[in-house]
């Protein structure tokens, strides 16, 4: 769905492109940090006593669970949780 007026979308793109590559990277990293904090908060609300290991698993599934087959997810989780 795209409900943004073309003129506004153009102006927004110009604004973003006026930033340096480093500024754009920092913006992206800040957005990821915010998304991760929101996801972690939601998981902790659902599972108040979650272990750090299980939290790591749940974060992976929340962000990437639909991007891999079940077999791939199992392999990734085994590797992720081997630490």
C-alpha positions as CSV (number, residue, x, y, z in Angstrom):
1,X,0.0,0.0,0.0
2,X,1.3,3.4,-0.9
3,X,-0.8,6.3,0.3
4,X,1.9,9.0,0.0
5,X,1.3,11.7,-2.5
6,X,4.0,11.6,-5.3
7,X,5.2,15.1,-4.6
8,X,5.7,14.3,-0.9
9,X,7.5,11.0,-1.8
10,X,9.8,13.0,-4.2
11,X,10.6,15.6,-1.5
12,X,11.3,12.9,1.1
13,X,13.6,11.1,-1.3
14,X,15.4,14.4,-2.0
15,X,15.8,15.0,1.7
16,X,17.2,11.5,2.3
17,X,19.6,11.8,-0.6
18,X,20.9,15.1,0.6
19,X,22.3,13.3,3.6
20,X,25.8,11.8,3.4
21,X,26.1,8.0,3.1
22,X,27.3,7.9,6.7
23,X,24.2,9.9,7.9
24,X,21.9,7.5,6.0
25,X,23.7,4.5,7.4
26,X,23.4,5.9,10.9
27,X,19.6,6.6,10.3
28,X,19.2,3.0,9.2
29,X,21.1,1.6,12.2
30,X,19.0,3.8,14.6
31,X,15.8,2.5,13.0
32,X,17.0,-1.1,13.4
33,X,17.9,-0.5,17.1
34,X,14.4,0.9,17.6
35,X,12.8,-2.0,15.9
36,X,14.8,-4.5,17.9
37,X,14.0,-2.7,21.2
38,X,10.3,-2.8,20.4
39,X,10.5,-6.5,19.4
40,X,12.4,-7.3,22.6
41,X,9.9,-5.4,24.7
42,X,7.0,-7.3,23.1
43,X,8.7,-10.7,23.6
44,X,9.5,-9.9,27.2
45,X,5.9,-8.8,27.8
46,X,4.7,-12.1,26.5
47,X,7.4,-14.2,28.3
48,X,8.5,-12.2,31.4
49,X,10.9,-14.9,32.6
50,X,12.6,-15.5,29.3
51,X,16.2,-16.6,29.3
52,X,18.8,-14.6,27.3
53,X,19.2,-17.7,25.0
54,X,15.5,-18.0,24.4
55,X,15.2,-14.3,23.8
56,X,17.9,-14.6,21.1
57,X,15.9,-17.3,19.5
58,X,12.6,-15.4,19.6
59,X,14.2,-12.3,18.2
60,X,15.6,-14.3,15.3
61,X,12.2,-15.8,14.6
62,X,10.5,-12.4,14.9
63,X,12.8,-10.8,12.4
64,X,13.6,-13.6,10.0
65,X,11.3,-16.5,10.8
66,X,9.3,-16.1,7.5
67,X,12.5,-15.8,5.4
68,X,13.7,-19.4,5.7
69,X,12.4,-22.9,5.3
70,X,11.9,-24.9,8.5
71,X,15.1,-26.9,7.8
72,X,17.1,-23.7,7.3
73,X,15.7,-22.1,10.5
74,X,16.7,-25.2,12.5
75,X,20.2,-25.0,11.2
76,X,20.5,-21.3,11.8
77,X,19.1,-21.7,15.4
78,X,21.4,-24.5,16.2
79,X,24.3,-22.3,15.1
80,X,23.0,-19.2,16.8
81,X,22.4,-20.9,20.1
82,X,25.7,-22.9,20.1
83,X,27.4,-19.8,21.6
